[in-house]
Amino acid sequence: MYRVAPFVSSFARALLGGALLATIWVNLSPATYYDSIEFRILDLDMSGWNLPGWISPLPLSLTPLSVVSDGLMAFFLFFVGKELWEALVLDRGALKGRQAILPLGLTLGGMIGVATIWTLAGSLIETAEEAGFATGWQVPLGTDVVLCFLVGRRVFGPGHPALHLLLLLTIATDILALLVLGLTRPLAELRLYWLLLPLAASLLVWAGYGRPPPPHATERARRARLGLLPYVLAGLLSWGGVAASGLPPALGLLPVLPAIAHADRSYGLFAEVEALLHDPLNRLAQLLVRPLVLVLFLFGLTRGGVELSAFAPTTVTTLAGLWLGRPLGMLVIGLGLSAFLGLRLPAGISLRDILAISGIMAMGFTVPVLALDTALPGGAMQEAARLGLAISLLAGAAMVLLVRRRPHRPDGPNGPAPDAMSR
């Protein structure tokens, strides 16, 4: 298993730095903070253009908040989605064949548990006058890839296979959570026929550049397929189609992923060795590494401002979903499915490691914060949930204190190494 590249830790520090600065700002001067992130850069409403309703795009209002959340975060989702795609399709990928069953069960189990506990807690606690039954259940579905990695690295160490499983689960959870968020919007707000645009862009760029060249192709033709510009143009079209469809625009670059020429085998999630690869997909990813540090800082700055006085019943509901629902769902549904199918845990991973992973994933920030505006009504309810998401990060600190790791020893000739975790 190759070592995870150090830039993932840089992502986490940038996100936390931006969120800390935003929290200080919003509590000292909330008016200037909200005026800054909601400043209208551009308003575009094409309703007066007399275009047919089925083709007229949604009204566009550009603010620093929307530019970062809907635009720049699409690059981050592309970056982490690339790792999930490689795990699915490449040789030695972590999700090949029956290996996918346990991660899929843990992912779906955690999301089902979160939604169930949120709904139960919300029915027992009156969260807000404007909230109906199960309002906002989509909020805690996601987790946080980079913050979970930061904690997981402290808990498991850089070379432990449980760290790679943790990354796999957080990436899959976040992408599925955003997809569920978009698909559960009212049908009147969805125009899924716009998804034909990313489909067409992906098929065209794959046919022209993404598929392997024919055996008789010249060297010039082979080199032309290594260019990045066609994929960039396809990505722009894809993002526009996804945004116009009513799905979260942050998912806009993901449809192009299968069309991009890639390496033949997987080296693990965020493997450091991928910096040496020259296929278009890995080159695109490496070009994004440094800009994404700034993107995550800006995301923390525009989305991570936590009002410390916003405590309300929604805060409790959020914490109940994350701290109780996620671990229970992962253990009961995920491990239950594996036991029913007679599956064994992956080599080098013990039951204690799974327990630790479920505790770490009780944190939720990046994707849940993206879901606030869509899933919850009213500013007060959103800010109460945001406070709950911030408090949920204490689960990571608790796991670092509770779980003490011994040095991981790789499998030897006598079988798997002894349990690397101890209480």
Helices and strands as residue ranges (DSSP letters): H 7-28, H 30-37, E 42-44, G 47-49, E 60-62, H 64-66, I 67-72, H 73-89, G 97-100, H 101-124, G 139-141, H 145-156, H 161-183, G 187-189, G 192-195, H 196-205, I 206-210, H 219-224, H 229-245, G 249-251, G 254-259, G 272-276, H 280-303, H 313-320, I 321-325, H 326-329, I 330-335, H 336-340, H 351-360, H 366-375, H 379-392, H 394-402, E 404-405, E 421-422
